Amino acid sequence: MSRRRSIAVGDYFVKTSDPMQHVWRVESIQEYGDLPPHTKIRELRTGQVITIAVSALVDSRLFRRAAGPATDEPA
């Protein structure tokens, strides 16, 4: 049975193992046929973009939800 947790473009996350607590924003969500859904996330300070499985992003051992930045970030 699938326990799908919802994410949306614009949601913010922090890696649980990151002592610097860099904030990542969901940029897009992709479906790749037979593969599980993936998402592109962008680190707000550096602009680094990575693609990861949605299941990894909602795994509380890897990421936690975060509040957005204190100031408006350009989209």
N, CA, C and O atoms as a Tripos MOL2 file, in Angstrom:
@<TRIPOS>MOLECULE
protein
  300   299    75     0     0
PROTEIN
NO_CHARGES

@<TRIPOS>ATOM
      1 N           0.8450   -1.1770    0.0000 N.3       1 MET1
      2 CA          0.0000    0.0000    0.0000 C.3       1 MET1
      3 C           0.8920    1.2420    0.0000 C.2       1 MET1
      4 O           1.8370    1.3400    0.7830 O.2       1 MET1
      5 N           0.5880    2.1630   -0.8640 N.am      2 SER2
      6 CA          1.3880    3.3770   -0.9920 C.3       2 SER2
      7 C           0.9570    4.4190    0.0360 C.2       2 SER2
      8 O          -0.2330    4.6470    0.2500 O.2       2 SER2
      9 N           1.9320    5.0360    0.6580 N.am      3 ARG3
     10 CA          1.6570    6.1270    1.6080 C.3       3 ARG3
     11 C           2.2340    7.3980    1.0040 C.2       3 ARG3
     12 O           3.2450    7.9130    1.4810 O.2       3 ARG3
     13 N           1.6020    7.8960   -0.0280 N.am      4 ARG4
     14 CA          2.1140    9.0540   -0.7490 C.3       4 ARG4
     15 C           1.9120   10.3260    0.0590 C.2       4 ARG4
     16 O           0.7950   10.6630    0.4520 O.2       4 ARG4
     17 N           2.9940   11.0110    0.2940 N.am      5 ARG5
     18 CA          2.9210   12.3030    0.9620 C.3       5 ARG5
     19 C           3.0570   13.3670   -0.1010 C.2       5 ARG5
     20 O           3.8850   13.2600   -1.0060 O.2       5 ARG5
     21 N           2.2600   14.3650    0.0130 N.am      6 SER6
     22 CA          2.1920   15.3790   -1.0160 C.3       6 SER6
     23 C           3.3110   16.4110   -0.8870 C.2       6 SER6
     24 O           3.6320   16.8750    0.2070 O.2       6 SER6
     25 N           3.8890   16.7540   -2.0260 N.am      7 ILE7
     26 CA          4.7840   17.8990   -2.1040 C.3       7 ILE7
     27 C           4.2950   18.7490   -3.2630 C.2       7 ILE7
     28 O           3.5590   18.2740   -4.1280 O.2       7 ILE7
     29 N           4.7040   19.9950   -3.2740 N.am      8 ALA8
     30 CA          4.2940   20.8990   -4.3450 C.3       8 ALA8
     31 C           5.4560   21.8090   -4.7090 C.2       8 ALA8
     32 O           6.3400   22.0680   -3.8930 O.2       8 ALA8
     33 N           5.4390   22.2860   -5.9360 N.am      9 VAL9
     34 CA          6.4240   23.2720   -6.3590 C.3       9 VAL9
     35 C           6.3470   24.4550   -5.3990 C.2       9 VAL9
     36 O           5.2620   24.9510   -5.0950 O.2       9 VAL9
     37 N           7.5000   24.8970   -4.9290 N.am     10 GLY10
     38 CA          7.5530   26.0060   -3.9770 C.3      10 GLY10
     39 C           7.7240   25.5720   -2.5330 C.2      10 GLY10
     40 O           7.9910   26.4100   -1.6720 O.2      10 GLY10
     41 N           7.5750   24.2680   -2.2400 N.am     11 ASP11
     42 CA          7.8040   23.7760   -0.8790 C.3      11 ASP11
     43 C           9.2980   23.8630   -0.5540 C.2      11 ASP11
     44 O          10.1410   23.8060   -1.4490 O.2      11 ASP11
     45 N           9.6150   24.0030    0.7370 N.am     12 TYR12
     46 CA         10.9960   24.1360    1.1970 C.3      12 TYR12
     47 C          11.3730   22.9530    2.0810 C.2      12 TYR12
     48 O          10.5570   22.4470    2.8520 O.2      12 TYR12
     49 N          12.6410   22.5180    1.9510 N.am     13 PHE13
     50 CA         13.1550   21.3980    2.7240 C.3      13 PHE13
     51 C          14.5880   21.6750    3.1390 C.2      13 PHE13
     52 O          15.2800   22.4830    2.5200 O.2      13 PHE13
     53 N          15.0310   20.9930    4.2040 N.am     14 VAL14
     54 CA         16.4100   21.0440    4.6840 C.3      14 VAL14
     55 C          16.8730   19.6070    4.8510 C.2      14 VAL14
     56 O          16.1310   18.7690    5.3620 O.2      14 VAL14
     57 N          18.1050   19.3160    4.4200 N.am     15 LYS15
     58 CA         18.6750   17.9860    4.6400 C.3      15 LYS15
     59 C          18.9110   17.8070    6.1360 C.2      15 LYS15
     60 O          19.4700   18.6880    6.7900 O.2      15 LYS15
     61 N          18.4880   16.6760    6.6710 N.am     16 THR16
     62 CA         18.6500   16.4480    8.1100 C.3      16 THR16
     63 C          20.1140   16.3320    8.5120 C.2      16 THR16
     64 O          20.4560   16.6030    9.6630 O.2      16 THR16
     65 N          20.9850   15.9360    7.5900 N.am     17 SER17
     66 CA         22.4060   15.7560    7.9040 C.3      17 SER17
     67 C          23.2390   17.0100    7.6580 C.2      17 SER17
     68 O          24.4580   16.9760    7.8250 O.2      17 SER17
     69 N          22.6140   18.1040    7.2670 N.am     18 ASP18
     70 CA         23.3420   19.3190    6.9070 C.3      18 ASP18
     71 C          23.4750   20.2520    8.1070 C.2      18 ASP18
     72 O          22.4910   20.8660    8.5180 O.2      18 ASP18
     73 N          24.6850   20.3690    8.6810 N.am     19 PRO19
     74 CA         24.8480   21.2510    9.8390 C.3      19 PRO19
     75 C          24.6230   22.7290    9.4960 C.2      19 PRO19
     76 O          24.3000   23.5220   10.3810 O.2      19 PRO19
     77 N          24.7880   23.1050    8.2310 N.am     20 MET20
     78 CA         24.5860   24.4970    7.8120 C.3      20 MET20
     79 C          23.1130   24.8110    7.5520 C.2      20 MET20
     80 O          22.7460   25.9760    7.3930 O.2      20 MET20
     81 N          22.2680   23.7780    7.5070 N.am     21 GLN21
     82 CA         20.8260   23.9470    7.3180 C.3      21 GLN21
     83 C          20.4780   24.7280    6.0480 C.2      21 GLN21
     84 O          19.6370   25.6270    6.0700 O.2      21 GLN21
     85 N          21.1400   24.3710    4.9370 N.am     22 HIS22
     86 CA         20.8160   24.9870    3.6510 C.3      22 HIS22
     87 C          19.3740   24.6600    3.2740 C.2      22 HIS22
     88 O          18.9230   23.5270    3.4440 O.2      22 HIS22
     89 N          18.6650   25.6430    2.7710 N.am     23 VAL23
     90 CA         17.2560   25.4670    2.4120 C.3      23 VAL23
     91 C          17.1520   25.1750    0.9190 C.2      23 VAL23
     92 O          17.7620   25.8490    0.0890 O.2      23 VAL23
     93 N          16.3570   24.1460    0.6000 N.am     24 TRP24
     94 CA         16.1190   23.7230   -0.7770 C.3      24 TRP24
     95 C          14.6570   23.9710   -1.1220 C.2      24 TRP24
     96 O          13.7670   23.7170   -0.3100 O.2      24 TRP24
     97 N          14.4150   24.4710   -2.3370 N.am     25 ARG25
     98 CA         13.0510   24.7300   -2.7970 C.3      25 ARG25
     99 C          12.7150   23.7740   -3.9420 C.2      25 ARG25
    100 O          13.5250   23.5670   -4.8450 O.2      25 ARG25
    101 N          11.5110   23.1950   -3.8960 N.am     26 VAL26
    102 CA         11.0430   22.3220   -4.9770 C.3      26 VAL26
    103 C          10.8040   23.1910   -6.2060 C.2      26 VAL26
    104 O          10.0030   24.1240   -6.1680 O.2      26 VAL26
    105 N          11.5060   22.8780   -7.3020 N.am     27 GLU27
    106 CA         11.3880   23.6310   -8.5500 C.3      27 GLU27
    107 C          10.4180   22.9750   -9.5250 C.2      27 GLU27
    108 O           9.6710   23.6620  -10.2230 O.2      27 GLU27
    109 N          10.4310   21.6450   -9.5710 N.am     28 SER28
    110 CA          9.5430   20.9270  -10.4860 C.3      28 SER28
    111 C           9.4060   19.4880  -10.0220 C.2      28 SER28
    112 O          10.2230   18.9810   -9.2530 O.2      28 SER28
    113 N           8.3620   18.8460  -10.5050 N.am     29 ILE29
    114 CA          8.1130   17.4350  -10.2080 C.3      29 ILE29
    115 C           7.9560   16.7290  -11.5470 C.2      29 ILE29
    116 O           7.1890   17.1730  -12.4010 O.2      29 ILE29
    117 N           8.6870   15.6210  -11.7340 N.am     30 GLN30
    118 CA          8.6650   14.8990  -13.0000 C.3      30 GLN30
    119 C           8.1740   13.4730  -12.8290 C.2      30 GLN30
    120 O           8.4210   12.8280  -11.8100 O.2      30 GLN30
    121 N           7.4850   13.0040  -13.8340 N.am     31 GLU31
    122 CA          7.0840   11.6010  -13.9330 C.3      31 GLU31
    123 C           7.8980   11.0060  -15.0780 C.2      31 GLU31
    124 O           7.9280   11.5690  -16.1730 O.2      31 GLU31
    125 N           8.5530    9.8770  -14.8380 N.am     32 TYR32
    126 CA          9.4020    9.2320  -15.8370 C.3      32 TYR32
    127 C           8.9090    7.8310  -16.1610 C.2      32 TYR32
    128 O           9.6380    6.8610  -15.9580 O.2      32 TYR32
    129 N           7.7050    7.7100  -16.6510 N.am     33 GLY33
    130 CA          7.1860    6.4000  -17.0450 C.3      33 GLY33
    131 C           7.1120    5.4330  -15.8850 C.2      33 GLY33
    132 O           6.3260    5.6200  -14.9560 O.2      33 GLY33
    133 N           7.9400    4.3870  -15.9420 N.am     34 ASP34
    134 CA          7.8970    3.3290  -14.9300 C.3      34 ASP34
    135 C           8.6660    3.6730  -13.6490 C.2      34 ASP34
    136 O           8.5840    2.9290  -12.6720 O.2      34 ASP34
    137 N           9.4000    4.7710  -13.6360 N.am     35 LEU35
    138 CA         10.1580    5.1550  -12.4440 C.3      35 LEU35
    139 C           9.2650    5.8920  -11.4550 C.2      35 LEU35
    140 O           8.2380    6.4510  -11.8420 O.2      35 LEU35
    141 N           9.6460    5.8980  -10.1860 N.am     36 PRO36
    142 CA          8.8990    6.6930   -9.2040 C.3      36 PRO36
    143 C           9.0190    8.1840   -9.5420 C.2      36 PRO36
    144 O           9.9480    8.5810  -10.2450 O.2      36 PRO36
    145 N           8.0970    9.0070   -9.0530 N.am     37 PRO37
    146 CA          8.1850   10.4510   -9.3090 C.3      37 PRO37
    147 C           9.4750   11.0310   -8.7260 C.2      37 PRO37
    148 O           9.9350   10.6140   -7.6630 O.2      37 PRO37
    149 N          10.0400   11.9860   -9.4310 N.am     38 HIS38
    150 CA         11.2450   12.6890   -9.0020 C.3      38 HIS38
    151 C          10.9620   14.1810   -8.9440 C.2      38 HIS38
    152 O           9.9820   14.6710   -9.5060 O.2      38 HIS38
    153 N          11.8410   14.8890   -8.2540 N.am     39 THR39
    154 CA         11.7060   16.3330   -8.1550 C.3      39 THR39
    155 C          13.0670   16.9910   -8.3090 C.2      39 THR39
    156 O          14.0890   16.4430   -7.8960 O.2      39 THR39
    157 N          13.0640   18.1630   -8.9050 N.am     40 LYS40
    158 CA         14.2720   18.9860   -8.9460 C.3      40 LYS40
    159 C          14.1490   19.9850   -7.8150 C.2      40 LYS40
    160 O          13.1400   20.6790   -7.6850 O.2      40 LYS40
    161 N          15.2020   20.0510   -6.9890 N.am     41 ILE41
    162 CA         15.2160   21.0180   -5.8940 C.3      41 ILE41
    163 C          16.4280   21.9220   -6.0610 C.2      41 ILE41
    164 O          17.4790   21.4850   -6.5290 O.2      41 ILE41
    165 N          16.2760   23.1830   -5.6750 N.am     42 ARG42
    166 CA         17.3350   24.1930   -5.8060 C.3      42 ARG42
    167 C          17.7000   24.7210   -4.4240 C.2      42 ARG42
    168 O          16.8360   25.1120   -3.6390 O.2      42 ARG42
    169 N          19.0040   24.7230   -4.1480 N.am     43 GLU43
    170 CA         19.4990   25.2930   -2.8940 C.3      43 GLU43
    171 C          19.4610   26.8090   -3.0510 C.2      43 GLU43
    172 O          19.9890   27.3490   -4.0230 O.2      43 GLU43
    173 N          18.8430   27.4900   -2.1040 N.am     44 LEU44
    174 CA         18.5620   28.9130   -2.2730 C.3      44 LEU44
    175 C          19.7990   29.8050   -2.2950 C.2      44 LEU44
    176 O          19.8090   30.8070   -3.0100 O.2      44 LEU44
    177 N          20.8350   29.4730   -1.5400 N.am     45 ARG45
    178 CA         22.0170   30.3490   -1.4910 C.3      45 ARG45
    179 C          22.9340   30.1760   -2.6940 C.2      45 ARG45
    180 O          23.4180   31.1570   -3.2600 O.2      45 ARG45
    181 N          23.1690   28.9340   -3.0820 N.am     46 THR46
    182 CA         24.1420   28.6650   -4.1450 C.3      46 THR46
    183 C          23.5000   28.4840   -5.5130 C.2      46 THR46
    184 O          24.1600   28.6530   -6.5390 O.2      46 THR46
    185 N          22.2210   28.1440   -5.5330 N.am     47 GLY47
    186 CA         21.5510   27.8750   -6.8010 C.3      47 GLY47
    187 C          21.7720   26.4610   -7.3120 C.2      47 GLY47
    188 O          21.2850   26.1090   -8.3870 O.2      47 GLY47
    189 N          22.5030   25.6400   -6.5520 N.am     48 GLN48
    190 CA         22.7380   24.2560   -6.9630 C.3      48 GLN48
    191 C          21.4040   23.5450   -7.1420 C.2      48 GLN48
    192 O          20.4960   23.7080   -6.3270 O.2      48 GLN48
    193 N          21.2820   22.7510   -8.2180 N.am     49 VAL49
    194 CA         20.0590   22.0020   -8.4870 C.3      49 VAL49
    195 C          20.3850   20.5180   -8.4830 C.2      49 VAL49
    196 O          21.3660   20.0890   -9.0890 O.2      49 VAL49
    197 N          19.5540   19.7310   -7.7930 N.am     50 ILE50
    198 CA         19.6870   18.2760   -7.8260 C.3      50 ILE50
    199 C          18.3220   17.6640   -8.1190 C.2      50 ILE50
    200 O          17.2830   18.2650   -7.8490 O.2      50 ILE50
    201 N          18.3480   16.4660   -8.6720 N.am     51 THR51
    202 CA         17.1280   15.7040   -8.9150 C.3      51 THR51
    203 C          17.1380   14.5070   -7.9790 C.2      51 THR51
    204 O          18.1120   13.7570   -7.9290 O.2      51 THR51
    205 N          16.0470   14.3320   -7.2370 N.am     52 ILE52
    206 CA         15.9370   13.2050   -6.3140 C.3      52 ILE52
    207 C          14.5290   12.6390   -6.3810 C.2      52 ILE52
    208 O          13.6010   13.3040   -6.8430 O.2      52 ILE52
    209 N          14.3800   11.4130   -5.9180 N.am     53 ALA53
    210 CA         13.0560   10.8000   -5.8500 C.3      53 ALA53
    211 C          12.2100   11.5250   -4.8080 C.2      53 ALA53
    212 O          12.7090   11.9290   -3.7580 O.2      53 ALA53
    213 N          10.9370   11.6810   -5.1100 N.am     54 VAL54
    214 CA         10.0150   12.2960   -4.1540 C.3      54 VAL54
    215 C          10.0330   11.5090   -2.8470 C.2      54 VAL54
    216 O           9.9680   12.0960   -1.7670 O.2      54 VAL54
    217 N          10.1210   10.1880   -2.9410 N.am     55 SER55
    218 CA         10.1310    9.3650   -1.7270 C.3      55 SER55
    219 C          11.3160    9.7110   -0.8250 C.2      55 SER55
    220 O          11.1970    9.6340    0.3970 O.2      55 SER55
    221 N          12.4540   10.0910   -1.4060 N.am     56 ALA56
    222 CA         13.6070   10.5110   -0.6010 C.3      56 ALA56
    223 C          13.3460   11.8660    0.0460 C.2      56 ALA56
    224 O          13.7190   12.0920    1.1970 O.2      56 ALA56
    225 N          12.7080   12.7610   -0.6900 N.am     57 LEU57
    226 CA         12.4510   14.0990   -0.1630 C.3      57 LEU57
    227 C          11.4910   14.0710    1.0230 C.2      57 LEU57
    228 O          11.6170   14.8870    1.9360 O.2      57 LEU57
    229 N          10.5430   13.1490    1.0230 N.am     58 VAL58
    230 CA          9.5750   13.0890    2.1270 C.3      58 VAL58
    231 C          10.0040   12.1170    3.2300 C.2      58 VAL58
    232 O           9.2750   11.9210    4.2030 O.2      58 VAL58
    233 N          11.1840   11.5090    3.0800 N.am     59 ASP59
    234 CA         11.7160   10.6080    4.1060 C.3      59 ASP59
    235 C          12.3160   11.4610    5.2270 C.2      59 ASP59
    236 O          13.3070   12.1590    5.0120 O.2      59 ASP59
    237 N          11.7280   11.4070    6.4050 N.am     60 SER60
    238 CA         12.1640   12.2600    7.5180 C.3      60 SER60
    239 C          13.5810   11.9390    7.9910 C.2      60 SER60
    240 O          14.1640   12.7220    8.7410 O.2      60 SER60
    241 N          14.1440   10.8170    7.5740 N.am     61 ARG61
    242 CA         15.5380   10.5160    7.9060 C.3      61 ARG61
    243 C          16.4940   11.3100    7.0230 C.2      61 ARG61
    244 O          17.6610   11.4840    7.3740 O.2      61 ARG61
    245 N          16.0050   11.7990    5.8670 N.am     62 LEU62
    246 CA         16.8510   12.4980    4.9060 C.3      62 LEU62
    247 C          16.5920   14.0000    4.8270 C.2      62 LEU62
    248 O          17.5270   14.7940    4.7260 O.2      62 LEU62
    249 N          15.3110   14.3860    4.8730 N.am     63 PHE63
    250 CA         14.9230   15.7950    4.7460 C.3      63 PHE63
    251 C          13.8240   16.1070    5.7420 C.2      63 PHE63
    252 O          13.0990   15.2190    6.1900 O.2      63 PHE63
    253 N          13.7100   17.3880    6.0820 N.am     64 ARG64
    254 CA         12.5630   17.8530    6.8590 C.3      64 ARG64
    255 C          12.0280   19.1000    6.1770 C.2      64 ARG64
    256 O          12.7700   19.8480    5.5400 O.2      64 ARG64
    257 N          10.7290   19.3090    6.3240 N.am     65 ARG65
    258 CA         10.1210   20.5160    5.7540 C.3      65 ARG65
    259 C          10.6740   21.7360    6.4790 C.2      65 ARG65
    260 O          11.0190   21.6700    7.6590 O.2      65 ARG65
    261 N          10.7520   22.8370    5.7630 N.am     66 ALA66
    262 CA         11.3010   24.0680    6.3330 C.3      66 ALA66
    263 C          10.4180   25.2420    5.9520 C.2      66 ALA66
    264 O           9.6750   25.2000    4.9720 O.2      66 ALA66
    265 N          10.5210   26.2840    6.7530 N.am     67 ALA67
    266 CA          9.8450   27.5360    6.4040 C.3      67 ALA67
    267 C          10.5930   28.1500    5.2300 C.2      67 ALA67
    268 O          11.7790   27.8870    5.0350 O.2      67 ALA67
    269 N           9.9130   28.9470    4.4710 N.am     68 GLY68
    270 CA         10.5470   29.6480    3.3610 C.3      68 GLY68
    271 C          11.5280   30.6800    3.8660 C.2      68 GLY68
    272 O          11.6470   30.8860    5.0740 O.2      68 GLY68
    273 N          12.2240   31.3250    2.9690 N.am     69 PRO69
    274 CA         13.2000   32.3410    3.3720 C.3      69 PRO69
    275 C          12.5180   33.5350    4.0260 C.2      69 PRO69
    276 O          11.3370   33.7970    3.7960 O.2      69 PRO69
    277 N          13.2730   34.2470    4.8380 N.am     70 ALA70
    278 CA         12.7290   35.4110    5.5430 C.3      70 ALA70
    279 C          12.4180   36.5490    4.5820 C.2      70 ALA70
    280 O          11.5230   37.3550    4.8350 O.2      70 ALA70
    281 N          13.1570   36.6150    3.4780 N.am     71 THR71
    282 CA         12.9020   37.6390    2.4650 C.3      71 THR71
    283 C          12.4580   36.9620    1.1890 C.2      71 THR71
    284 O          12.7160   35.7750    0.9920 O.2      71 THR71
    285 N          11.8010   37.6950    0.3310 N.am     72 ASP72
    286 CA         11.3410   37.1250   -0.9320 C.3      72 ASP72
    287 C          12.5370   36.7690   -1.8000 C.2      72 ASP72
    288 O          13.4120   37.5970   -2.0500 O.2      72 ASP72
    289 N          12.5580   35.5280   -2.2530 N.am     73 GLU73
    290 CA         13.5870   35.0590   -3.1660 C.3      73 GLU73
    291 C          13.0580   35.1890   -4.5800 C.2      73 GLU73
    292 O          11.8700   34.9590   -4.8060 O.2      73 GLU73
    293 N          13.8940   35.5500   -5.5350 N.am     74 PRO74
    294 CA         13.4190   35.5590   -6.9150 C.3      74 PRO74
    295 C          13.0980   34.1490   -7.3660 C.2      74 PRO74
    296 O          13.7920   33.2060   -6.9860 O.2      74 PRO74
    297 N          12.0700   33.9920   -8.1600 N.am     75 ALA75
    298 CA         11.6560   32.6560   -8.6190 C.3      75 ALA75
    299 C          12.5750   32.1430   -9.6960 C.2      75 ALA75
    300 O          12.3790   31.0360  -10.1990 O.2      75 ALA75
@<TRIPOS>BOND
     1     1     2 1
     2     2     3 1
     3     3     4 2
     4     3     5 am
     5     5     6 1
     6     6     7 1
     7     7     8 2
     8     7     9 am
     9     9    10 1
    10    10    11 1
    11    11    12 2
    12    11    13 am
    13    13    14 1
    14    14    15 1
    15    15    16 2
    16    15    17 am
    17    17    18 1
    18    18    19 1
    19    19    20 2
    20    19    21 am
    21    21    22 1
    22    22    23 1
    23    23    24 2
    24    23    25 am
    25    25    26 1
    26    26    27 1
    27    27    28 2
    28    27    29 am
    29    29    30 1
    30    30    31 1
    31    31    32 2
    32    31    33 am
    33    33    34 1
    34    34    35 1
    35    35    36 2
    36    35    37 am
    37    37    38 1
    38    38    39 1
    39    39    40 2
    40    39    41 am
    41    41    42 1
    42    42    43 1
    43    43    44 2
    44    43    45 am
    45    45    46 1
    46    46    47 1
    47    47    48 2
    48    47    49 am
    49    49    50 1
    50    50    51 1
    51    51    52 2
    52    51    53 am
    53    53    54 1
    54    54    55 1
    55    55    56 2
    56    55    57 am
    57    57    58 1
    58    58    59 1
    59    59    60 2
    60    59    61 am
    61    61    62 1
    62    62    63 1
    63    63    64 2
    64    63    65 am
    65    65    66 1
    66    66    67 1
    67    67    68 2
    68    67    69 am
    69    69    70 1
    70    70    71 1
    71    71    72 2
    72    71    73 am
    73    73    74 1
    74    74    75 1
    75    75    76 2
    76    75    77 am
    77    77    78 1
    78    78    79 1
    79    79    80 2
    80    79    81 am
    81    81    82 1
    82    82    83 1
    83    83    84 2
    84    83    85 am
    85    85    86 1
    86    86    87 1
    87    87    88 2
    88    87    89 am
    89    89    90 1
    90    90    91 1
    91    91    92 2
    92    91    93 am
    93    93    94 1
    94    94    95 1
    95    95    96 2
    96    95    97 am
    97    97    98 1
    98    98    99 1
    99    99   100 2
   100    99   101 am
   101   101   102 1
   102   102   103 1
   103   103   104 2
   104   103   105 am
   105   105   106 1
   106   106   107 1
   107   107   108 2
   108   107   109 am
   109   109   110 1
   110   110   111 1
   111   111   112 2
   112   111   113 am
   113   113   114 1
   114   114   115 1
   115   115   116 2
   116   115   117 am
   117   117   118 1
   118   118   119 1
   119   119   120 2
   120   119   121 am
   121   121   122 1
   122   122   123 1
   123   123   124 2
   124   123   125 am
   125   125   126 1
   126   126   127 1
   127   127   128 2
   128   127   129 am
   129   129   130 1
   130   130   131 1
   131   131   132 2
   132   131   133 am
   133   133   134 1
   134   134   135 1
   135   135   136 2
   136   135   137 am
   137   137   138 1
   138   138   139 1
   139   139   140 2
   140   139   141 am
   141   141   142 1
   142   142   143 1
   143   143   144 2
   144   143   145 am
   145   145   146 1
   146   146   147 1
   147   147   148 2
   148   147   149 am
   149   149   150 1
   150   150   151 1
   151   151   152 2
   152   151   153 am
   153   153   154 1
   154   154   155 1
   155   155   156 2
   156   155   157 am
   157   157   158 1
   158   158   159 1
   159   159   160 2
   160   159   161 am
   161   161   162 1
   162   162   163 1
   163   163   164 2
   164   163   165 am
   165   165   166 1
   166   166   167 1
   167   167   168 2
   168   167   169 am
   169   169   170 1
   170   170   171 1
   171   171   172 2
   172   171   173 am
   173   173   174 1
   174   174   175 1
   175   175   176 2
   176   175   177 am
   177   177   178 1
   178   178   179 1
   179   179   180 2
   180   179   181 am
   181   181   182 1
   182   182   183 1
   183   183   184 2
   184   183   185 am
   185   185   186 1
   186   186   187 1
   187   187   188 2
   188   187   189 am
   189   189   190 1
   190   190   191 1
   191   191   192 2
   192   191   193 am
   193   193   194 1
   194   194   195 1
   195   195   196 2
   196   195   197 am
   197   197   198 1
   198   198   199 1
   199   199   200 2
   200   199   201 am
   201   201   202 1
   202   202   203 1
   203   203   204 2
   204   203   205 am
   205   205   206 1
   206   206   207 1
   207   207   208 2
   208   207   209 am
   209   209   210 1
   210   210   211 1
   211   211   212 2
   212   211   213 am
   213   213   214 1
   214   214   215 1
   215   215   216 2
   216   215   217 am
   217   217   218 1
   218   218   219 1
   219   219   220 2
   220   219   221 am
   221   221   222 1
   222   222   223 1
   223   223   224 2
   224   223   225 am
   225   225   226 1
   226   226   227 1
   227   227   228 2
   228   227   229 am
   229   229   230 1
   230   230   231 1
   231   231   232 2
   232   231   233 am
   233   233   234 1
   234   234   235 1
   235   235   236 2
   236   235   237 am
   237   237   238 1
   238   238   239 1
   239   239   240 2
   240   239   241 am
   241   241   242 1
   242   242   243 1
   243   243   244 2
   244   243   245 am
   245   245   246 1
   246   246   247 1
   247   247   248 2
   248   247   249 am
   249   249   250 1
   250   250   251 1
   251   251   252 2
   252   251   253 am
   253   253   254 1
   254   254   255 1
   255   255   256 2
   256   255   257 am
   257   257   258 1
   258   258   259 1
   259   259   260 2
   260   259   261 am
   261   261   262 1
   262   262   263 1
   263   263   264 2
   264   263   265 am
   265   265   266 1
   266   266   267 1
   267   267   268 2
   268   267   269 am
   269   269   270 1
   270   270   271 1
   271   271   272 2
   272   271   273 am
   273   273   274 1
   274   274   275 1
   275   275   276 2
   276   275   277 am
   277   277   278 1
   278   278   279 1
   279   279   280 2
   280   279   281 am
   281   281   282 1
   282   282   283 1
   283   283   284 2
   284   283   285 am
   285   285   286 1
   286   286   287 1
   287   287   288 2
   288   287   289 am
   289   289   290 1
   290   290   291 1
   291   291   292 2
   292   291   293 am
   293   293   294 1
   294   294   295 1
   295   295   296 2
   296   295   297 am
   297   297   298 1
   298   298   299 1
   299   299   300 2
@<TRIPOS>SUBSTRUCTURE
     1 MET1         2 RESIDUE 1 A MET
     2 SER2         6 RESIDUE 1 A SER
     3 ARG3        10 RESIDUE 1 A ARG
     4 ARG4        14 RESIDUE 1 A ARG
     5 ARG5        18 RESIDUE 1 A ARG
     6 SER6        22 RESIDUE 1 A SER
     7 ILE7        26 RESIDUE 1 A ILE
     8 ALA8        30 RESIDUE 1 A ALA
     9 VAL9        34 RESIDUE 1 A VAL
    10 GLY10       38 RESIDUE 1 A GLY
    11 ASP11       42 RESIDUE 1 A ASP
    12 TYR12       46 RESIDUE 1 A TYR
    13 PHE13       50 RESIDUE 1 A PHE
    14 VAL14       54 RESIDUE 1 A VAL
    15 LYS15       58 RESIDUE 1 A LYS
    16 THR16       62 RESIDUE 1 A THR
    17 SER17       66 RESIDUE 1 A SER
    18 ASP18       70 RESIDUE 1 A ASP
    19 PRO19       74 RESIDUE 1 A PRO
    20 MET20       78 RESIDUE 1 A MET
    21 GLN21       82 RESIDUE 1 A GLN
    22 HIS22       86 RESIDUE 1 A HIS
    23 VAL23       90 RESIDUE 1 A VAL
    24 TRP24       94 RESIDUE 1 A TRP
    25 ARG25       98 RESIDUE 1 A ARG
    26 VAL26      102 RESIDUE 1 A VAL
    27 GLU27      106 RESIDUE 1 A GLU
    28 SER28      110 RESIDUE 1 A SER
    29 ILE29      114 RESIDUE 1 A ILE
    30 GLN30      118 RESIDUE 1 A GLN
    31 GLU31      122 RESIDUE 1 A GLU
    32 TYR32      126 RESIDUE 1 A TYR
    33 GLY33      130 RESIDUE 1 A GLY
    34 ASP34      134 RESIDUE 1 A ASP
    35 LEU35      138 RESIDUE 1 A LEU
    36 PRO36      142 RESIDUE 1 A PRO
    37 PRO37      146 RESIDUE 1 A PRO
    38 HIS38      150 RESIDUE 1 A HIS
    39 THR39      154 RESIDUE 1 A THR
    40 LYS40      158 RESIDUE 1 A LYS
    41 ILE41      162 RESIDUE 1 A ILE
    42 ARG42      166 RESIDUE 1 A ARG
    43 GLU43      170 RESIDUE 1 A GLU
    44 LEU44      174 RESIDUE 1 A LEU
    45 ARG45      178 RESIDUE 1 A ARG
    46 THR46      182 RESIDUE 1 A THR
    47 GLY47      186 RESIDUE 1 A GLY
    48 GLN48      190 RESIDUE 1 A GLN
    49 VAL49      194 RESIDUE 1 A VAL
    50 ILE50      198 RESIDUE 1 A ILE
    51 THR51      202 RESIDUE 1 A THR
    52 ILE52      206 RESIDUE 1 A ILE
    53 ALA53      210 RESIDUE 1 A ALA
    54 VAL54      214 RESIDUE 1 A VAL
    55 SER55      218 RESIDUE 1 A SER
    56 ALA56      222 RESIDUE 1 A ALA
    57 LEU57      226 RESIDUE 1 A LEU
    58 VAL58      230 RESIDUE 1 A VAL
    59 ASP59      234 RESIDUE 1 A ASP
    60 SER60      238 RESIDUE 1 A SER
    61 ARG61      242 RESIDUE 1 A ARG
    62 LEU62      246 RESIDUE 1 A LEU
    63 PHE63      250 RESIDUE 1 A PHE
    64 ARG64      254 RESIDUE 1 A ARG
    65 ARG65      258 RESIDUE 1 A ARG
    66 ALA66      262 RESIDUE 1 A ALA
    67 ALA67      266 RESIDUE 1 A ALA
    68 GLY68      270 RESIDUE 1 A GLY
    69 PRO69      274 RESIDUE 1 A PRO
    70 ALA70      278 RESIDUE 1 A ALA
    71 THR71      282 RESIDUE 1 A THR
    72 ASP72      286 RESIDUE 1 A ASP
    73 GLU73      290 RESIDUE 1 A GLU
    74 PRO74      294 RESIDUE 1 A PRO
    75 ALA75      298 RESIDUE 1 A ALA
